[in-house]
């Protein structure tokens, strides 16, 4: 078994016995023990009572975090003509059509969000096996298949976060930097949890939100009291 470093050991000792704490206590604990040489991301993991193998239990959506993510988001847009110009003016990092498709098929994916106008979907559809597993496939349900590419690009750049439940019924998300204030992180956490709550699918039975945990990129996790996370 690998020997734990001093920082890791100290963090685990600080987190020992901590469970179902308030959002504020969890954030304070994480901030005080995030000692990596870079600005770590505060990450959330939500265990939901759903089975996403059933279409009526799929959970997905988008949320505009009130304080952004602190991350520079690179945006790619599939568009032609005036809409391509609109995307560039809005700050898109990569804009193209067949040429962008070929770049992606060649294994180059240098973006964090992918947006497409509806007429581009026959081209984008060929990339399903590449973009789908990376949660990059444009989808009208989260506003990434749209004619309003300006608004979509600006939203992506401004701290909008997409979420999608994984096979085990878990949603992961990065919701800010540890350097943010405790108040900013708490606001982002509750906004994210609220969005997932509102995205509860019709087929969900029993307890929907089973567990909410927070951690920094390099740190241990701590379970948060669900009532505190939902603000109820």
Secondary structure, 3 states (H helix, E strand, C coil): CCCCCHHHHHHHHHHCCCCCECHHHHHHHHHHHCCCCCCCEEEEEEEECCCCCCHHHCCEEEEECCCCCCCCCCEEEECCHHHHHHHHHHCCCEEECHHHHHHHHCCCCCCCEEEECHHHHHHHHHHHHHHHHHCCCCCHHHCCECCCHHHHHHHHHCCEEEEECCCCCEEEEEEEECCCCHHHHHHHHHHHHHHHHHCCCCCCCCCCEEEEEEEECCCCCEEECHHHHHCC
